[in-house]
Every structure is written in C-alpha cells, then in structure tokens.
Amino acid sequence: MAELEAAAEHERILREIESTETACIGPTLRSVYDGEEHGHFMEKLELRIKNHDREIEKMCNFHYQGFVDSITELLKVRGEAEKLKNQVTDTNRRLQHEGAELLSSMKDLQQCRIQQRNIATTVDKLNMCLPVLEMYSKLQVQMKSKRHYPALKTLEQLEHTFLPQVSHYRFCQLMVDNIPKLREEIKDVSMSDLKDFLESIRKHSERIGETAMKQAQQQRSLDNIQSVQGKGGLARTHTKCPSPEVNGTSPMSEQDSGILDVEDEEEEETPGTQDLVDFSPVYRCLHIYTVLGSRETFENYYRNQRRKQARLVLQPPSNMHETLDGYRKYFHQIVGFFVVEDHILHTTLGLVNRAYIDELWELALSKTMAALRTHSSYCSDPNLVLDLKNLIVHFADTLQGYGFPVNQLFDMLLEIRDQYSEILLKKWALLFRNILDSDNYSPIPVTNEETFQKLVGQFPFQDSELEKQQFPKKFPFSEFVPKVYCQIKEFIYACLKFSEDLHLSSTEVDDMIRKSTNLLLTRTLSNCLQNVIKRKNVGLTELVQIIINTTHLEVSCKYLEEFITNITGVLPDTVHTTKLYGLTTFKDARQAAEEEIYTNLNQKIDQFLQLADYDWLVSDPSTQASDYLVDLVAFLNSTFAVFTHLPGKVAQTACMSACKHLSTSLTQLLLEAEVKQITMGALQQFNQDVKECERFARSGPVPGFQGDTLQLAFIDLRQLLNLFIKWDWSTYLADYGQPTCKYLRVNPTTALILLEKIHRVMKDSSRKNNVFAQFRKNERDKQKLIETVAKQLRSLINSHHS
C-alpha cells in the first residue's frame, strides 16, 4: 500500500516537472529529496526520459525527408541571395551617393524649421509680454501725470490679469516686486494731495460760508416774495452730487460738482464751491484707500484732521466784538466748514456720516454760543447788537437750510435780547438826561397853526380851551414832554427791530416790548427824573413844571398802550398781555417833585429867616413888620402865583407846609438857646411879624382853603404871643388842660422858657435902676409874679410828666 502511494506521488512529481516552469522546479525536487524513496524516483525519472527520447526519435524520423528537401531548396536559394545582396549593395551605394545632397538640404530645412518654430514661439511669447509692458508703460505715464486713481486701476489689472500669464519671466518678477512700492507711492501722493486739499479748504471756508449765506439770503427773499403772493414754501436749494464714480472707472473727483453754484441773472454771478475748492483730491484719496483696503484708516485720518480744523475755526479772534466784520468772518468760517462737510456727506459713500457731523455740530454750537455770550457782553452799541442779531439769524437760517438744528441759537438770541434791552436803556438814559438838561422848563409857546399841529402830532394832547385861544398861545407842558414821548416810541421801535425774524409769536413780541417799555419808564426815565428833581440848582419853577409835565406824560401812557397794540396786533385785553405800569414812574416823580417843592420852599424860608436881625432887648418896637419878613411874604405870594397850573391839592399842601414851617421857625427864634433875654418891646416887634404872616394866610395865596384853615398854621405862635402880650396868666393857669382853654396850644414848657428870658431882663433892669425906690418896688412885684407863674408852670410840667 505504501509502495502504491509512493509510486503515485512520484508520478505526480514528474507531471509537475514536465508542466512547471524551470524557475519553480526547485521546490518540487526538494520534496523528492525530503522523502526516502528518491532512488525509486530516479528510476522512474530515467524511465520517463527514455520514453521521451523514443518519442523524439519517432518524430524526427517522421519529418527527416521534409528536412532534407528543405536543405536542398535552401542551397539553391543561396546563390540567388548572393546576387540579390550584390544588387542591394550596389543600389545602396548609388542611393547613398544620390541622397547626400538631399540629406544636406534636409539638414538646412530642419535648421530653418527650428528657427521658424523658435521665431513663432518668440512672437507668441512677445505677444503675451507686450500687453504687460504696455500696461506698465501706461502705469508710468499715469503716475507722472498724477492720475493716481486710473494708475491704481491699471496696477490692479496688471497684477491680476496680465502678470500671471508671464510670471515665469524675470522682468515680471521685478514688476511684481515693484507693485507694493507703487501702491505706497500712490497712497503717499494721494495723501499729500488730501493734505493740500485740507489746507485749501481751511483757507477757502470763509468764502464758501459767505457764498452760502448770500445764497440763503437770496432764497429767503424769494420765499418771502412767494409767501406774499400766496405761494409760500421754504425749499432748500442744496444740490446733491451724483455717484462718486462714473462708468465704474473714473471717480467723481475728475470734475467736482458745486454745492452753491447758483447763478443770479440780475446780479453779479456768484462763484460756486467748485470755483473755490477742488474736491477731487478727497474723492481720489477715498477711492484709492478703498481699493487698497485702507478705507477705515483714511476715514479716521480725515475726520481727525477736520476735527482739528473745526477747533481752529471755532476759536474766535480776541477783538471779534469790536466790529461786525469780526463776527461776520467768524460765522462765514463756521458755515463754510459745515457746508463742506455736508457736501462730503452727500457726495461720498460713508466718508463722513450723520453721527460724525452731529457731533461736530454739537461742539460748534456750544463753542459758538460761548464765544457769542462772551464777546457780545463787551458790546455797548445797540446798533451793533442789532446787526449782530440779524447776522446770527442769517447764520442760523443758513445752517438750518442744511439740516442742522439751530433752536439753541434762537434761545441764545433771547438772552442777547435782554442784553440789548439793557444797552438800549443805557442809551435812552443818556438821551433822557440830555433832554431834561436842555429843557427850559417853561410852557411851549406857539405862534401859528402849523407849529401847533406839528406839536400835537408829536404828542397826543387835547384841550378844547387851548384850541379856542388865539395865537400866540402856550401849551401847559415844556418841550421835554413831546421829546420824551417821541423817544419812548423810538425805544419801542428799537425793541421791535430786535424781535423781527426770531420766529416769535405776536404775543411774545408784545410781551417783550411791554416789559422793556416798563423798564424804560420805571427805571431809566424814573432815575433821570429823580436826578433832575434832586439837583441842587433846581428851582421851584422847574419843579412846578416837572409836576405838570409828568401829569401829561402819565395821561399819554394810554396812547403808548394803543401804539404797542397797533404795531404788534395783540389786543390789550388778552389774557397774557403785560400791562404798562409805568404810570407809577410819573406818580413817583411827581410825588418827589412835590416833596422837593416843600423842601425847597422851607429852605427859601430858612434863607429869609437867616436875614432876621432882631434886637431882643429893644424897648420901643416898630409899628411895621420886619423887612426880611415883608420880603419873605412877597416871595411866597409870587411863588404861589406860579402854582396856578398845579393840581389844587399840591398847591394847598405846599402853602400849608410853608406856613407851618414859617410858624415853627419863628417859634424857634423865640426859644433859641443863644437868646438869653427878651424884652416885651422885642416881643411886640415879633408880634408885628406874626401878624404879617397871618395877613398873608388870610389873603388866600392858594385857592381852595376853607375859612381860616391856613391861619391855623400860626395858631400855636399866636396863642403864645397873646398870652405874654396880654399877660393873661390867670386865665391860662385856671383853664389849663380844659378843652375850652383859651390858650390850649401853649405848651407850659415853651411858656416857661420864654418867661425866664423876660425875667432875666427884669433882673438886669432892677440892678441898674436901684436909684428910684418906687420903680424897684414895681419891678419886685412883677418879678414875684413871674416867679410865682414860673413855679406854677414847673408844677404843671412835672404833673404832666408824672
């Protein structure tokens, strides 16, 4: 069984050797030698080789005759092949000889073909490089001509379109390396142009602002005309510029659009902003930085530089308040600045935005208002303040037309209005002083109807009695009445001028005018009148005339009310209407003048009394009043004759005051401490003077007194003199303290002082007249009586004090 298996295995190995490639026989043979039957295998292999040899031999024997025949035919062909070889060799020799020239021509042709191909390749390469070179040449030309934005476009096309096609050339690499430098150069040059633009705009802001304000004023005039014609409407004439780029390649900067280039056919052509400032640098720079990806850097730089310029523009000159031109230049610069910014806002895409401009405007508004408050406070000329107000209104209206809020400016104008009122009050105070100082304080005479009507036209005065009188005739008041009245109206007109164009309602204008007029009357005019009244050299005639004048001015206040109503159109019975309370001015002035009259009269009386030269020791009195008193009475008569035009109560009060003061002063003469002694003769003389005063009182120097009212001013002095002249001490002492006492107004203290002065005279007389005993006895009796009376008077005084 093992032998059969070994024989089968050997058979399998032989089949593998026969069918397997030579390179793979090794593993098969190794399997033979790995076993123990390789001897049998070798026998089998020898046997198989012999079988194959027998088969080969059989096959060779089968094909041997054909092989022989083939060899025979091959030998026959050998000769023919030799012939053919010779023929081919000969043909080849001849062909080589004949093709040598052809080969030479072919080499020449090949070389030409190579050159032609190289030329064509070179042409193709040059055709690819020429656009690059042309674009680079164009770039250089644009750079030299400072057309930086087109140069940037060219540079972009060169970099992204043309250079990538020929990037393997060395010169292209040089161009590529130079591109960042060119970009930086373009940025630097455009930034330099922008700086020049900023410097230019700084210089031309004033002219731009002047142009803008002029056009705003023209537009306002047109709007006013349209509103009058019933076609009102305020339209802003601000022209917006088109897109910053034209056809997507050329920036707006190539031709700037004017924002104020409005032409007036009837007037001289007004230059537009494009004639003053070329905005192309800022447009170019903006687009260049946008293309280069540095737009934010450019925006920040531009805004920071304009903020710095804004601070410079908003810094007013130190002498701005001296002339209106100073304010005008200041406003022109501010308007020019914001007109430019508004133009930039509407002609660029986001270089500046509304928030940035609003921020600048808030800064400008605060700085401008602070500067105006400071500088306007130095102004003392109302005309300059009025011109400044008009300029501020023009300034505000111009900026309002560009969309800037200006309500704070109008609020500040209300503050300036108060300052303007104060300046007007100072000016009118000077006018009033000049009028009052130059007045003659005499009734105005008129000699013809023309003069009369002219004066009536200046001052509202109606008096039928005066109109009936024949010329020449006199107005009751002096010249300062119509002059003051006219100046009050001028003041009202001046106040009205300031309120124009402030967008105030008629009620607000009316309220402002009335309040200012009240200040004019109650403060300015009142002070002027008080100063005139209190002057040292003012006379009674002037005081009387002042009372008359203020009376007529007080009456004229109702006409001033009507005058204000007519110019403002606000009825006086409106709820919020301020009333003219200037009537108190004239009442106070009249009262002060009355008091001054009383004081002046008393001073005149005192001056006359200073001339009194009484001999208090005279024994034989005169039967006539003293000269000084006669002159005093004459003065009083002439003075009260002037009081005929005064209100009755004023004249009566003045007359009563003068009599009381005269009575008091005469009493003081008797009781003067320096007068130690008074004789009865001196008392009689004094009594004559008092009688003269009483006669004056009875004569009725001023009408309106009832009965002996005026004489009562001397009643105290009269009872005192009667007591001593009649020596009626018994009655006085008996009835003292009773309502029906004859000497009710005699004060015991006053009586005691005068009694002691008389007693001293008697004592001195008794010492001198001691020769005659009987005289001494009479004197002693009288002295005893005086001492008794004095003792009783002291008792009355003590009892009264207790």
Salt bridges, closest charged atoms under 4 A:
GLU9 OE2 - ARG12 NH2 2.04
GLU11 OE2 - ARG48 NH2 2.65
GLU16 OE2 - ARG12 NH1 2.53
GLU18 OE2 - ARG48 NH1 2.82
GLU18 OE2 - HIS52 NE2 3.09
GLU37 OE1 - HIS40 NE2 3.17
GLU55 OE1 - HIS52 ND1 3.87
ASP90 OD1 - ARG93 NH2 2.11
ASP90 OD2 - ARG94 NE 3.07
GLU159 OE1 - HIS160 NE2 3.76
GLU159 OE1 - ARG183 NH2 2.17
GLU245 OE2 - HIS287 ND1 3.72
ASP256 OD1 - HIS343 NE2 3.49
GLU299 OE2 - ARG295 NE 2.68
ASP325 OD1 - ARG328 NH1 2.57
GLU341 OE2 - ARG306 NE 2.56
ASP342 OD2 - ARG236 NH2 2.95
ASP342 OD2 - HIS238 NE2 2.87
ASP342 OD2 - HIS346 ND1 3.52
ASP358 OD1 - ARG354 NH1 3.95
GLU359 OE1 - ARG307 NH2 3.51
ASP397 OD2 - ARG220 NH1 2.80
ASP397 OD1 - HIS503 NE2 3.78
GLU415 OE1 - ARG373 NE 2.75
ASP418 OD1 - ARG417 NE 3.97
GLU422 OE1 - ARG523 NH2 2.66
ASP437 OD1 - ARG535 NH1 2.83
GLU479 OE1 - LYS483 NZ 3.78
ASP501 OD1 - ARG220 NH2 2.83
ASP510 OD2 - ARG514 NE 2.63
ASP511 OD2 - LYS515 NZ 3.14
GLU554 OE1 - ARG590 NH2 2.52
GLU561 OE1 - ARG514 NH1 2.37
GLU596 OE1 - LYS534 NZ 3.68
ASP606 OD1 - HIS661 NE2 2.69
GLU692 OE1 - ARG695 NH2 2.27
GLU694 OE2 - ARG718 NE 2.87
ASP716 OD1 - ARG745 NH1 3.54
ASP728 OD2 - LYS742 NZ 3.85
GLU756 OE2 - ARG794 NH2 3.00
ASP764 OD1 - ARG767 NH2 2.26
ASP781 OD2 - LYS777 NZ 3.58
GLU787 OE2 - HIS759 NE2 3.89
